[in-house]
Amino acid sequence: MTFSISVSGKDIAFPCEPNETVLDAAQRAGYELPYSCRKGVCGTCKGRIVSGEVRAYAGDALSATEKTERNFLYCQTRPRSDLEIAPKMIEKADPFARKKLAARVFRMKQLTDDVMLVHLRYPAGERVRFKAGQYVRILWPDGRTRDFSMANPPRESDGIQLHVRLVQDGPFTKHVFETMKVGDTLDVDVPHGTFALRESDKPILLVAGGTGFAPMQSIVEDMADKGIQRDVTLYWGSRQVSGLYSDLPRKWAAQNPRFRYIPVISDAVEPGMRHGFVHQAVLEDHPSLAEFQAYVCGVPALCRAARKDFRAAGLPVREFFIDTFTTQADIEAARPK
């Protein structure tokens, strides 16, 4: 039996199969809802179910209050009846944007002991439209997938730049560091995600942990390409100085008086750098976030802490955007026991 999903306050409805998630059904019908990890970890796709019955789980991505108010993760919610939903945002998708291509490994450069720059090129003549901040899905022959943020700005539409961190027991990242070579091909599905700059006059806070710097690079360079004049502060956190693997933020700060760069180290005290957790450095500088727009990218712990503490500091929910890097261990931890 196929169920109907209608959107509260809008003339939008689409079909959904019983074993299909609300997010998948919306995308199949040509609509985009906010989403990032698609694995029930980050909470980006949360929204209310106004009426109807569902099968769902939320893990730690939703607070007790949000659950009481019938908020669900649309990436993990399947209908048991017709539904009326109230998402934070829904819009028509670009029908020509998404592509599946065989990309060639064009260049590899090891930036640190555990971070590799991988530059992929599409077949000759192929271009992909995407928004700065979105990610690519790597498709393995056995059906597994891996997601990585694109570090290149949209003007570089003939390929992808990835910042790949070596993950312990991670088969794909182990392949990148040990066996992958220039000339190899990877099947990719691109673009994905809704982590992209929103129009506003508010000052921007970019908060990156580790290779969460990748989408920030895309966003900052795209702003420069478009001549967008807004105050931007990048807080980039790492355990060690070596984890801050790019000189680009210092170059941006030298070129643009409206751009500030705050490096933050958590495991050691370094001259000229802040010490502690990166999202806490933001709060030390800005006790009130009521007038800001914030973009956070990193591991689930960073994204959860930023969501909680930034909200307590007055950041409006509609001005908070996250892109969560998830491993298989993160996914398993989010599953109901």
Steps between C-alpha positions, in 0.01 A plus 500: 500500500631842406446785745461871425717760670377860499694806614331723755414845364611420145341356188748212498432127529692193390469121528705289740533123516472328842871407506615833356620788715330838482828652378544245222139540389529879486815479290345239270212745445742782411513687831790580730473491879790602724735204555862408550609157627182304410592255777309631801800663664515871418139614545501733198190342348282529809147631462155458647240238417177695533276198455531132418686196631863414429781256569812688602803531727700805600794398718657806663419735212174620658445632851226365724302821443532471123376142513205604715413763239490225233825591330658218302799440277358479149796286389394232751122542492270267304123541476238270646219723371454817296707781654497876532851633562642841593865512385729794567533546125389332179576608145505361148822321416708578193415201276823534305745538789544141623735281297673164531842502338826307487756747632874457447755555775692798362722593794577382853695689765549391859444812711567341841557151637125439484358746243519449124400751232331310218421684176254319270421597141177422315502358145581755229214742442313411822411774746300482824296783649520514879483740792804583710489276807336195341652152498571213262401137552767244405341179366681174562446197272359299795226757562661682792522879490722764659423872517756782483459876490627674189772756570497661155267794422219459243699679226724191496223283359714251307605300805518466876754575772473285813674517837506135611592421859633154577250324725608205711346184354348707217527289182455790257744738665749215536465444125567871437818500708638160409390385154324776304712670234479769235307370199261283702127564463230545761125493435340810650148628559495879529387740643340421837403692812356838589798642689530818298516874566164668556432857394512742792671816621602335827864434585606141436665256739672205333594231753709210372650201670785326314407428140176687563708777348427362151148641449607825667769540233235456231268754666766767556642473150151507348419816698813662355405390148155653539615818674289430809593757765423368848696475824635144530691338785645153454571300817705194403563246771744212525668296770845591371641781287572249224126449461465856369635385167432802275646851480196626311322654803797727571511604134127575502544714813784693338295566188161576656461737798154352569640149548648383833672171575514348849698173526419294810708213641351265760785271608788743549572865565650665192629859477263722306216247504194452713484197725189289563201377305428689182132573561579631847744750348204639306301546821794664677512761224123533456296430816188591302448346156159656439621702201714235330470226242706188580630211290659204682676202343676215678447187705161434667624603846597847372173547315289390798690724743477799266128448446432490874734779612440736208125474554551582868698806387202625300583381149168469310427143391444618142855646493682181602629257236707187550680241292593196708779259412385151597686170523342156522555513875299825519218342303489192723500718811192684370302183443242401762622233736 
